[in-house]
């Protein structure tokens, strides 16, 4: 067995807090999904459940698998973590349209002092309205992605477990608000033309590509922390950085470009080919009214 494989198996970290959080998130969604699936099977088909579970599985891989154990030894694994936290887990979770199932799962006695307070807060409404807009989502994504990859903050997260947790939390939040305008999980309203989301994705891809290219071609070690730790599988710190930059440049760019192309293709389709509203959505208004009453 290679040194890298041995280190990965020996370094599997079973974080109780992270595991409990993920299990609670899945349990709540399941409880709410069963209810809304019975009321609106066409709005909440089983594929939404599959998407949500896949998104949480991606979070688990990033946060409690050997990727978490090896991220302070290899920049490669650290970039794979960031890929999962920014570009894979958030859109999958949003494709599960989690807002309504999660709200329905919370008991009314608990919903009123939590969701009810947030719903009544003008500040919270303004903040959420700003962050779910493409301008706010892209701004937050840019600030978090580029800011945390600066040498200072990046190495601070490597040396401090608390800051490392904060970094991961920032990526999950930024990824969620970035993908929100793209996925538009029901009952989200369209905030801008779908055409506007093409440059939205291309700008994010350009930022990501520039950062990846700089890691590849800079010719110097951007994160000296990795020169201080034992090397695994004979991978030098600079080679580690180059491969990590390639991961950021190519696979992450694909995850930006595929939805951009999809939006263009769908926008060019004749309107006669657009899917029509299904009759099974007749209970949408009733369900929305129920949700509002639970939060009041």
C-alpha positions as CSV (number, residue, x, y, z in Angstrom):
1,X,0.0,0.0,0.0
2,X,1.3,3.4,-0.9
3,X,2.3,6.0,1.6
4,X,-0.6,8.3,0.4
5,X,-3.2,5.5,0.7
6,X,-1.9,4.6,4.2
7,X,-2.1,8.2,5.3
8,X,-5.6,8.6,3.9
9,X,-6.9,5.5,5.7
10,X,-5.2,6.3,8.9
11,X,-6.4,9.9,8.8
12,X,-10.1,9.3,8.4
13,X,-11.6,11.8,10.8
14,X,-15.0,11.1,12.2
15,X,-16.2,14.5,13.3
16,X,-19.1,14.1,15.7
17,X,-20.4,17.7,15.3
18,X,-20.2,17.7,11.5
19,X,-21.8,14.2,11.3
20,X,-24.6,15.2,13.6
21,X,-25.2,18.4,11.7
22,X,-25.4,16.5,8.4
23,X,-27.7,13.8,9.8
24,X,-30.0,16.4,11.3
25,X,-30.2,18.2,8.0
26,X,-31.0,15.0,6.1
27,X,-33.6,13.9,8.8
28,X,-35.4,17.2,8.7
29,X,-35.5,17.3,4.9
30,X,-36.8,13.7,4.8
31,X,-39.6,14.6,7.3
32,X,-40.7,17.6,5.3
33,X,-40.2,16.0,1.9
34,X,-42.6,13.1,2.7
35,X,-45.3,15.7,3.5
36,X,-44.8,17.9,0.4
37,X,-44.3,14.9,-1.9
38,X,-47.8,13.6,-0.9
39,X,-49.3,17.0,-1.6
40,X,-47.4,17.9,-4.7
41,X,-45.7,14.8,-6.3
42,X,-45.0,16.6,-9.5
43,X,-43.4,19.6,-7.8
44,X,-41.4,17.4,-5.4
45,X,-40.6,14.2,-7.3
46,X,-38.2,11.7,-5.9
47,X,-35.3,13.1,-7.9
48,X,-35.3,16.2,-5.7
49,X,-34.7,13.9,-2.7
50,X,-31.9,12.3,-4.6
51,X,-30.3,15.7,-5.4
52,X,-30.5,16.8,-1.8
53,X,-29.0,13.5,-0.5
54,X,-26.2,13.7,-3.1
55,X,-25.4,17.3,-2.0
56,X,-25.1,16.2,1.6
57,X,-23.0,13.2,0.5
58,X,-20.6,15.7,-1.2
59,X,-20.4,17.7,2.0
60,X,-19.6,14.5,4.0
61,X,-16.8,13.6,1.5
62,X,-15.4,17.1,1.9
63,X,-15.6,17.3,5.7
64,X,-15.3,13.9,7.3
65,X,-13.4,11.8,4.7
66,X,-9.6,11.5,4.2
67,X,-9.8,14.7,2.2
68,X,-10.2,16.6,5.5
69,X,-7.4,14.6,7.1
70,X,-5.0,15.3,4.3
71,X,-5.8,18.9,3.4
72,X,-3.0,20.2,5.7
73,X,-0.5,17.8,4.0
74,X,-1.4,18.2,0.3
75,X,-2.8,21.2,-1.5
76,X,-4.3,18.8,-4.0
77,X,-6.7,17.4,-1.5
78,X,-7.4,21.0,-0.2
79,X,-8.5,22.1,-3.7
80,X,-10.7,19.0,-4.1
81,X,-12.4,20.0,-0.8
82,X,-13.0,23.5,-2.1
83,X,-14.4,22.1,-5.4
84,X,-16.9,20.1,-3.4
85,X,-17.8,22.9,-1.0
86,X,-18.2,25.6,-3.6
87,X,-19.3,24.0,-6.8
88,X,-20.8,20.6,-6.2
89,X,-22.6,20.3,-2.9
90,X,-24.5,23.7,-3.0
91,X,-26.2,23.3,-6.4
92,X,-27.1,19.7,-5.6
93,X,-28.7,20.7,-2.3
94,X,-30.5,23.6,-4.0
95,X,-31.8,21.2,-6.7
96,X,-33.6,19.5,-3.9
97,X,-35.6,22.8,-3.3
98,X,-35.0,22.5,0.4
99,X,-36.8,25.6,1.7
100,X,-40.3,24.2,1.9
101,X,-39.4,20.7,3.1
102,X,-37.2,22.0,5.8
103,X,-39.8,24.6,7.0
104,X,-42.5,21.9,7.0
105,X,-40.3,19.6,9.0
106,X,-39.8,22.1,11.9
107,X,-42.6,21.9,14.6
108,X,-44.7,25.1,14.7
109,X,-43.6,25.8,18.3
110,X,-40.0,26.0,17.1
111,X,-40.7,27.6,13.8
112,X,-42.3,30.7,15.3
113,X,-39.3,31.9,17.4
114,X,-36.8,31.0,14.6
115,X,-38.2,31.2,11.1
116,X,-40.9,33.5,12.2
117,X,-38.5,36.0,13.7
118,X,-36.3,35.9,10.5
119,X,-39.3,36.3,8.2
120,X,-40.5,39.4,10.2
121,X,-37.1,41.0,10.3
122,X,-36.7,43.8,7.7
123,X,-33.0,43.6,8.0
124,X,-32.9,39.9,7.3
125,X,-35.3,40.2,4.4
126,X,-33.1,43.0,2.8
127,X,-29.9,40.9,3.4
128,X,-31.4,37.7,1.9
129,X,-32.9,39.7,-1.0
130,X,-29.5,41.2,-1.8
131,X,-27.5,37.9,-1.5
132,X,-30.0,35.9,-3.7
133,X,-29.7,38.6,-6.4
134,X,-27.0,37.7,-9.0
135,X,-25.0,40.8,-8.2
136,X,-24.9,40.0,-4.5
137,X,-24.2,36.3,-5.1
138,X,-21.3,37.0,-7.5
139,X,-19.9,39.6,-5.1
140,X,-20.0,37.3,-2.2
141,X,-18.5,34.4,-4.2
142,X,-15.7,36.5,-5.5
143,X,-14.8,37.9,-2.1
144,X,-14.8,34.5,-0.4
145,X,-13.0,32.6,-3.1
146,X,-10.3,35.1,-3.9
147,X,-10.0,36.3,-0.3
148,X,-9.5,32.9,1.3
149,X,-7.0,31.8,-1.4
150,X,-4.6,34.7,-0.5
151,X,-1.5,33.3,1.2
152,X,-2.3,35.0,4.6
153,X,-5.9,33.8,5.1
154,X,-5.2,30.4,3.5
155,X,-2.3,29.6,5.8
156,X,-4.2,31.0,8.8
157,X,-6.8,28.4,8.1
158,X,-4.2,25.7,7.8
159,X,-2.7,26.5,11.2
160,X,-5.9,27.1,13.1
161,X,-8.7,24.6,13.3
162,X,-11.2,27.4,14.2
163,X,-10.3,29.4,11.1
164,X,-10.3,26.3,9.0
165,X,-14.0,25.7,10.0
166,X,-14.8,29.3,9.3
167,X,-13.2,29.0,5.8
168,X,-15.3,25.9,5.0
169,X,-18.4,27.6,6.3
170,X,-17.7,30.7,4.1
171,X,-17.3,28.5,1.1
172,X,-20.6,26.6,1.7
173,X,-22.5,29.9,2.2
174,X,-20.9,31.6,-0.8
175,X,-21.5,28.6,-3.0
176,X,-25.1,28.4,-2.0
177,X,-25.9,32.1,-2.7
178,X,-23.8,31.9,-6.0
179,X,-25.8,29.0,-7.3
180,X,-29.2,30.3,-6.1
181,X,-30.0,32.4,-9.2
182,X,-28.9,29.6,-11.4
183,X,-30.9,26.8,-9.8
184,X,-33.8,29.0,-8.7
185,X,-35.1,26.4,-6.2
186,X,-38.9,26.6,-5.8
187,X,-40.5,28.9,-4.7
188,X,-37.7,31.3,-5.7
189,X,-38.7,34.1,-8.2
190,X,-36.7,34.9,-11.3
191,X,-34.6,38.0,-10.5
192,X,-33.1,38.7,-14.0
193,X,-33.0,37.4,-17.5
194,X,-31.6,34.0,-18.0
195,X,-29.2,35.5,-20.6
196,X,-27.7,37.7,-17.8
197,X,-26.6,34.5,-16.0
198,X,-24.3,33.6,-18.9
199,X,-21.8,36.4,-18.2
200,X,-22.5,35.8,-14.5
201,X,-21.0,32.3,-14.8
202,X,-18.3,33.4,-17.2
203,X,-17.0,36.1,-14.8
204,X,-16.8,33.5,-12.0
205,X,-15.0,31.1,-14.3
206,X,-12.5,33.8,-15.3
207,X,-11.7,34.6,-11.7
208,X,-11.3,30.9,-11.0
209,X,-9.1,30.4,-14.1
210,X,-6.8,33.3,-13.3
211,X,-6.2,31.9,-9.8
212,X,-5.6,28.4,-11.1
213,X,-3.2,29.6,-13.8
214,X,-1.3,31.7,-11.3
215,X,-0.8,28.7,-9.1
216,X,0.5,26.7,-12.1
217,X,2.8,29.3,-13.7
218,X,3.9,31.5,-10.8
219,X,7.1,29.4,-10.3
220,X,7.1,30.0,-6.6
221,X,5.4,28.4,-3.6
222,X,2.4,30.5,-2.7
223,X,1.7,28.7,0.6
224,X,5.0,28.0,2.4
225,X,3.1,26.0,5.0
226,X,3.2,23.0,2.7
227,X,7.0,23.1,2.7
228,X,7.0,22.7,6.5
229,X,5.0,19.5,6.7
230,X,6.1,15.9,5.8
231,X,5.6,15.2,2.1
232,X,3.5,12.3,1.0
233,X,4.2,9.9,-1.9
234,X,7.3,12.0,-2.8
235,X,5.2,14.9,-4.1
236,X,7.2,18.1,-3.9
237,X,5.4,21.3,-2.6
238,X,5.7,23.0,-6.0
239,X,4.4,19.9,-7.9
240,X,1.6,19.8,-5.4
241,X,0.7,23.4,-6.1
242,X,0.8,22.9,-9.9
243,X,-1.6,19.9,-9.8
244,X,-3.9,21.8,-7.4
245,X,-3.9,24.7,-9.8
246,X,-4.8,22.4,-12.7
247,X,-7.7,21.0,-10.6
248,X,-8.9,24.5,-10.0
249,X,-8.5,25.6,-13.7
250,X,-9.9,22.6,-15.6
251,X,-12.6,20.7,-13.6
252,X,-13.9,23.8,-11.8
253,X,-14.1,25.7,-15.1
254,X,-16.2,22.8,-16.6
255,X,-18.6,23.2,-13.7
256,X,-19.1,26.9,-14.6
257,X,-19.2,26.4,-18.4
258,X,-21.7,23.5,-18.6
259,X,-24.6,25.4,-17.0
260,X,-23.7,28.5,-19.1
261,X,-24.0,26.4,-22.3
262,X,-27.2,24.8,-21.0
263,X,-28.7,28.2,-20.4
264,X,-27.9,29.3,-23.9
265,X,-29.3,26.1,-25.5
266,X,-32.5,26.4,-23.5
267,X,-32.9,30.1,-24.3
268,X,-32.6,29.4,-28.0
269,X,-35.3,26.7,-28.0
270,X,-38.6,27.7,-29.5
271,X,-41.2,28.8,-27.0
272,X,-43.5,26.0,-28.3
273,X,-41.0,23.5,-27.0
274,X,-41.0,24.9,-23.4
275,X,-42.5,22.6,-20.8
276,X,-46.0,23.5,-19.8
277,X,-47.3,23.9,-16.2
278,X,-48.5,20.6,-14.9
279,X,-52.0,20.3,-13.4
280,X,-50.5,18.7,-10.3
281,X,-49.4,22.1,-9.1
282,X,-52.9,23.2,-8.1
283,X,-52.0,22.9,-4.4
284,X,-49.1,25.3,-4.6
285,X,-51.0,28.3,-3.3
286,X,-52.5,26.3,-0.5
287,X,-49.1,25.0,0.6
288,X,-47.6,28.5,0.5
289,X,-50.3,29.7,2.7
290,X,-49.6,26.9,5.2
291,X,-45.9,27.8,5.3
292,X,-46.7,31.4,6.0
293,X,-49.0,30.5,8.9
294,X,-46.4,28.3,10.5
295,X,-43.9,31.2,10.5
296,X,-46.3,33.7,12.0
